[in-house]
């Protein structure tokens, strides 16, 4: 069996991602269409939340993937810091805009859902605030990559920022356990089917799981695709530098 | 189209906003990939000529 570290070789990564990418894209498209069409058209209204419950099929997967994207960036950054594999640093860089978009979706759909349910678009509640800070960390991380010319220095500094931001990624997920206050409800997805009152009913859970799978594969496909672009951009930079040196 | 009742604006705007943001990241990724690939092809062609 091939060692995981073989994928640190850009050529090996390009070869493997070339055949993985169509599969990831296909599964993402299939699951997103199935999950969202099922959720939007074929689920009933909730007895308390009415039709706004349909927002769950985009809000929850986007929020989960916003946190997971940062954790993936953390793992890739640690691999860069410890083993100096360039592909891992480029994968972290490639993942940031995707994670940022998922965070924006979670914040936007949360506000749109919160207004009719809580009577406000925004509340400085632990989970909402930690998500906003996570979003700002995404922006800072992307800005730092662009601000530094030397790619190795940029990878070093963004890795440190990623490590610090991970605190907020973890807080975003467990805010309600740390501070039992605020408007945002507790975990419902993992309580489903265990008889807990707040758990998601199976009617909503199945399309939600399919939508979540779609978001996860969309993330995978976009990160693979964008990492391939970053590898090509790095090679382009090297070729231009060679030309200048004559 | 399901009957969304009095929350139609909220539900539809949540879905529309999400689809716009997802489309934006996909289009931006494809646009950047094509641009980088074209410039890399040019640079490799120049290198081949030398």
Interface residues (C-beta under 8 A of the other chain):
Chain A: X36 X40 X41 X45 X50 X51 X52 X54 X55 X58 X59 X62 X97 X98 X101 X104 X105 X108 X109 X112 X113 X115 X116 X218 X222 X225 X226 X228 X229 X232 X233 X235 X236 X239 X240 X242 X243
Chain B: X2 X3 X4 X5 X6 X7 X8 X10 X11 X13 X14 X15 X17 X18 X21 X22 X24 X25 X26 X28 X29 X30 X32 X33 X36 X37 X39 X40 X43 X44 X46 X47
